[in-house]
Amino acid sequence: MAADSNTKRRATCALDTANFFLADVRDGLGPYLAIYLLTEQKWDEARIGLVMSIATVAGIIAQTPAGALVDATRAKRLMMVAAALIVTGACLLLPLFPSFWPVTISQGIAHAAGVVFPPALAAVSLGAVGTQAFTARIGRNESFNHAGNATTAALAGGAAYVFGPQVVFCLLAFNSLASLVSVLAIPESAIDHNLARGLNEHGSKISGAKGEPSGLSILLTCRPLLIFAVCVTLFHLSNAAMLPLVGQKLALQDKNLGTSLMSACIVAAQIVMVPMAMLVGARADRWGHKRFFLAALLILPLRGALYTLSDDRAWLVGVQLLDGIGAGIFGAIFPVIVADITRNTGRFNVAQGAIITAQSIGAALSTALAGVVAVKAGYSAAFLTLGAVAAVGFAVCWLLLPETRERSDEGTCRLGQTELPASAIAAE
């Protein structure tokens, strides 16, 4: 039964607040982890990169199963509640057990739980608003997410200057509690669980007459999905380590200001991300989904090159504004492209999980690569290396990825007959 207008309004408001408060929770300590370990625990850059990469591997292992579980379950809200509690608990234990393996294990647990949020939020959004309003809803999600990140980072920067870097743990705990209330405020009756997994209730040729999901083999046989996975991997191989490297440079200049300056970088980027996410939500369906993704990739080589020109604090924070453009576009366009490609397959969330697995592989390799290059050749060489990776991703996207918007009514994999699994072709 379709949800009434009052229920949909409640769902809209609850999604707004959930995205705002989960902004801090979903990434755990995020870039603050590198600063905390560098300044408080006296770890070197290579060791920090290693522990962050190992923890990210735990997220990689959990990502695709998490997406499949989001597809299969109707308890999507409870999944997010449980994940928020696990992430927060794991991070709060870190100051009590600051040696290598306890930190690695706690962050591995946090990463594994945190992978639930992106597919679950996208699924609930799709199930609540439907396919026609999905791009606009995702743009709104990302706007509130970035506003939450900017607010938390500003609070963290000011409080850390007075109380020290440990204040980020208190903020994480508060946002976790607020996110639990917000997620549970989403009316269950507002969520169409068929739509939430990218499957219409009437079925389709790709998913079968009874509306059953297509085979999981579509993840390996849909060419546009595989190309997009490669592009996303290269995006995060380039992007993931840039902010931690900037934070380390700032912290080495002034330990007492390290966390506050990192917060300034985050706030600067997040402020820019809000209008960029709104722009994607308002214009991507008109201008083209691929064009926005290309723009996100193109920002990274420019950003990497500019970081090498000066160590001045104001310059580094100013260049970080470019992260707001690239990451703001990427965060909003990513689930839209996956939804385009997988429409009517019933595999939207497991496909998100698979692509985010590729994304996580890139992120894990990014921090390890940047840490090694920074130790061996310096920070400038690390930034230039990361920028070159993004340039390769831009070329792959430009030459090989189709414009998914033009095929969004049926799904890119639906229209590309040679890209379907054998079982789906036989069903036609």
Solvent accessible surface area in square Angstrom, and as a share of the most:
residue,aa,sasa,rsa
1,M,235,1.05
2,A,94,0.73
3,A,21,0.16
4,D,88,0.45
5,S,74,0.48
6,N,78,0.40
7,T,13,0.08
8,K,86,0.37
9,R,142,0.52
10,R,124,0.45
11,A,1,0.01
12,T,44,0.25
13,C,82,0.49
14,A,6,0.05
15,L,1,0.01
16,D,9,0.05
17,T,59,0.35
18,A,0,0.00
19,N,3,0.02
20,F,56,0.23
21,F,47,0.20
22,L,1,0.01
23,A,1,0.01
24,D,21,0.11
25,V,0,0.00
26,R,45,0.17
27,D,92,0.48
28,G,7,0.07
29,L,9,0.04
30,G,22,0.22
31,P,30,0.19
32,Y,21,0.08
33,L,5,0.03
34,A,1,0.00
35,I,2,0.01
36,Y,9,0.04
37,L,0,0.00
38,L,19,0.09
39,T,8,0.05
40,E,54,0.24
41,Q,52,0.23
42,K,143,0.61
43,W,13,0.05
44,D,80,0.41
45,E,32,0.14
46,A,43,0.34
47,R,96,0.35
48,I,1,0.00
49,G,5,0.05
50,L,90,0.45
51,V,1,0.00
52,M,28,0.12
53,S,11,0.07
54,I,61,0.31
55,A,0,0.00
56,T,18,0.10
57,V,69,0.39
58,A,30,0.23
59,G,3,0.03
60,I,27,0.14
61,I,126,0.64
62,A,27,0.21
63,Q,1,0.00
64,T,42,0.24
65,P,81,0.51
66,A,10,0.08
67,G,0,0.00
68,A,36,0.28
69,L,96,0.48
70,V,0,0.00
71,D,6,0.03
72,A,75,0.58
73,T,26,0.15
74,R,157,0.57
75,A,43,0.33
76,K,2,0.01
77,R,49,0.18
78,L,106,0.53
79,M,28,0.13
80,M,1,0.00
81,V,21,0.12
82,A,49,0.38
83,A,4,0.03
84,A,1,0.01
85,L,95,0.47
86,I,83,0.42
87,V,1,0.00
88,T,12,0.07
89,G,32,0.31
90,A,8,0.06
91,C,0,0.00
92,L,70,0.35
93,L,88,0.44
94,L,1,0.01
95,P,48,0.30
96,L,122,0.61
97,F,110,0.46
98,P,47,0.30
99,S,65,0.42
100,F,30,0.13
101,W,156,0.55
102,P,49,0.31
103,V,0,0.00
104,T,5,0.03
105,I,104,0.53
106,S,13,0.08
107,Q,4,0.02
108,G,10,0.09
109,I,85,0.43
110,A,6,0.05
111,H,63,0.28
112,A,33,0.26
113,A,11,0.08
114,G,9,0.08
115,V,16,0.09
116,V,17,0.10
117,F,0,0.00
118,P,37,0.23
119,P,0,0.00
120,A,0,0.00
121,L,6,0.03
122,A,4,0.03
123,A,0,0.00
124,V,0,0.00
125,S,0,0.00
126,L,3,0.01
127,G,4,0.04
128,A,6,0.05
129,V,49,0.28
130,G,12,0.12
131,T,46,0.27
132,Q,161,0.72
133,A,44,0.34
134,F,2,0.01
135,T,10,0.06
136,A,58,0.45
137,R,11,0.04
138,I,5,0.03
139,G,1,0.01
140,R,109,0.40
141,N,5,0.03
142,E,21,0.09
143,S,11,0.07
144,F,68,0.28
145,N,11,0.05
146,H,9,0.04
147,A,33,0.25
148,G,1,0.01
149,N,27,0.14
150,A,12,0.09
151,T,60,0.35
152,T,15,0.09
153,A,3,0.02
154,A,56,0.44
155,L,102,0.51
156,A,1,0.01
157,G,9,0.08
158,G,44,0.43
159,A,25,0.20
160,A,7,0.06
161,Y,145,0.55
162,V,105,0.60
163,F,155,0.65
164,G,18,0.17
165,P,26,0.16
166,Q,84,0.37
167,V,21,0.12
168,V,12,0.07
169,F,12,0.05
170,C,89,0.53
171,L,30,0.15
172,L,2,0.01
173,A,30,0.23
174,F,126,0.52
175,N,11,0.06
176,S,3,0.02
177,L,115,0.57
178,A,19,0.15
179,S,0,0.00
180,L,25,0.13
181,V,109,0.63
182,S,9,0.06
183,V,2,0.01
184,L,85,0.42
185,A,50,0.39
186,I,0,0.00
187,P,11,0.07
188,E,68,0.30
189,S,79,0.51
190,A,4,0.03
191,I,12,0.06
192,D,51,0.26
193,H,17,0.08
194,N,53,0.27
195,L,47,0.24
196,A,0,0.00
197,R,39,0.14
198,G,10,0.10
199,L,7,0.03
200,N,45,0.23
201,E,114,0.51
202,H,151,0.67
203,G,11,0.11
204,S,23,0.15
205,K,128,0.54
206,I,3,0.02
207,S,6,0.04
208,G,20,0.19
209,A,102,0.79
210,K,177,0.75
211,G,11,0.11
212,E,99,0.45
213,P,45,0.28
214,S,6,0.04
215,G,30,0.29
216,L,94,0.47
217,S,55,0.35
218,I,2,0.01
219,L,26,0.13
220,L,139,0.69
221,T,57,0.33
222,C,0,0.00
223,R,128,0.47
224,P,3,0.02
225,L,4,0.02
226,L,73,0.36
227,I,16,0.08
228,F,0,0.00
229,A,18,0.14
230,V,73,0.42
231,C,0,0.00
232,V,0,0.00
233,T,29,0.17
234,L,31,0.15
235,F,2,0.01
236,H,25,0.11
237,L,27,0.13
238,S,0,0.00
239,N,24,0.12
240,A,28,0.21
241,A,2,0.02
242,M,0,0.00
243,L,28,0.14
244,P,14,0.09
245,L,5,0.03
246,V,0,0.00
247,G,0,0.00
248,Q,9,0.04
249,K,19,0.08
250,L,0,0.00
251,A,4,0.03
252,L,107,0.53
253,Q,79,0.35
254,D,38,0.20
255,K,99,0.42
256,N,122,0.63
257,L,43,0.21
258,G,0,0.00
259,T,6,0.04
260,S,20,0.13
261,L,28,0.14
262,M,0,0.00
263,S,3,0.02
264,A,40,0.31
265,C,0,0.00
266,I,16,0.08
267,V,29,0.17
268,A,16,0.13
269,A,1,0.01
270,Q,17,0.08
271,I,103,0.52
272,V,34,0.19
273,M,10,0.04
274,V,36,0.20
275,P,70,0.44
276,M,33,0.15
277,A,0,0.00
278,M,114,0.51
279,L,62,0.31
280,V,0,0.00
281,G,14,0.13
282,A,66,0.52
283,R,83,0.30
284,A,0,0.00
285,D,70,0.37
286,R,165,0.60
287,W,116,0.41
288,G,1,0.01
289,H,3,0.02
290,K,34,0.15
291,R,168,0.61
292,F,13,0.05
293,F,0,0.00
294,L,15,0.07
295,A,41,0.32
296,A,0,0.00
297,L,0,0.00
298,L,102,0.51
299,I,26,0.13
300,L,2,0.01
301,P,35,0.22
302,L,92,0.46
303,R,1,0.00
304,G,0,0.00
305,A,42,0.33
306,L,43,0.21
307,Y,0,0.00
308,T,39,0.23
309,L,120,0.60
310,S,37,0.24
311,D,84,0.43
312,D,80,0.41
313,R,91,0.33
314,A,77,0.60
315,W,91,0.32
316,L,0,0.00
317,V,30,0.17
318,G,34,0.33
319,V,8,0.05
320,Q,0,0.00
321,L,79,0.39
322,L,31,0.16
323,D,12,0.06
324,G,0,0.00
325,I,52,0.26
326,G,2,0.02
327,A,22,0.17
328,G,0,0.00
329,I,5,0.03
330,F,14,0.06
331,G,19,0.19
332,A,0,0.00
333,I,0,0.00
334,F,14,0.06
335,P,10,0.07
336,V,3,0.02
337,I,1,0.00
338,V,0,0.00
339,A,4,0.03
340,D,3,0.01
341,I,0,0.00
342,T,1,0.01
343,R,34,0.12
344,N,14,0.07
345,T,0,0.00
346,G,0,0.00
347,R,43,0.16
348,F,1,0.00
349,N,0,0.00
350,V,3,0.01
351,A,0,0.00
352,Q,2,0.01
353,G,0,0.00
354,A,28,0.22
355,I,4,0.02
356,I,10,0.05
357,T,24,0.14
358,A,15,0.11
359,Q,39,0.17
360,S,13,0.09
361,I,72,0.36
362,G,0,0.00
363,A,21,0.16
364,A,7,0.06
365,L,99,0.49
366,S,0,0.00
367,T,17,0.10
368,A,36,0.28
369,L,61,0.30
370,A,2,0.01
371,G,5,0.05
372,V,82,0.47
373,V,27,0.16
374,A,12,0.10
375,V,82,0.47
376,K,163,0.69
377,A,68,0.53
378,G,27,0.26
379,Y,40,0.15
380,S,51,0.33
381,A,33,0.26
382,A,0,0.00
383,F,0,0.00
384,L,97,0.48
385,T,48,0.28
386,L,1,0.00
387,G,5,0.05
388,A,59,0.46
389,V,23,0.13
390,A,0,0.00
391,A,47,0.37
392,V,83,0.48
393,G,0,0.00
394,F,51,0.21
395,A,45,0.35
396,V,33,0.19
397,C,0,0.00
398,W,151,0.53
399,L,131,0.65
400,L,83,0.41
401,L,3,0.01
402,P,33,0.21
403,E,32,0.14
404,T,1,0.01
405,R,64,0.23
406,E,129,0.58
407,R,83,0.30
408,S,21,0.14
409,D,116,0.60
410,E,68,0.30
411,G,0,0.00
412,T,0,0.00
413,C,0,0.00
414,R,29,0.11
415,L,86,0.43
416,G,13,0.12
417,Q,81,0.36
418,T,133,0.77
419,E,26,0.12
420,L,8,0.04
421,P,4,0.02
422,A,85,0.66
423,S,74,0.47
424,A,4,0.03
425,I,78,0.39
426,A,87,0.67
427,A,64,0.50
428,E,88,0.39
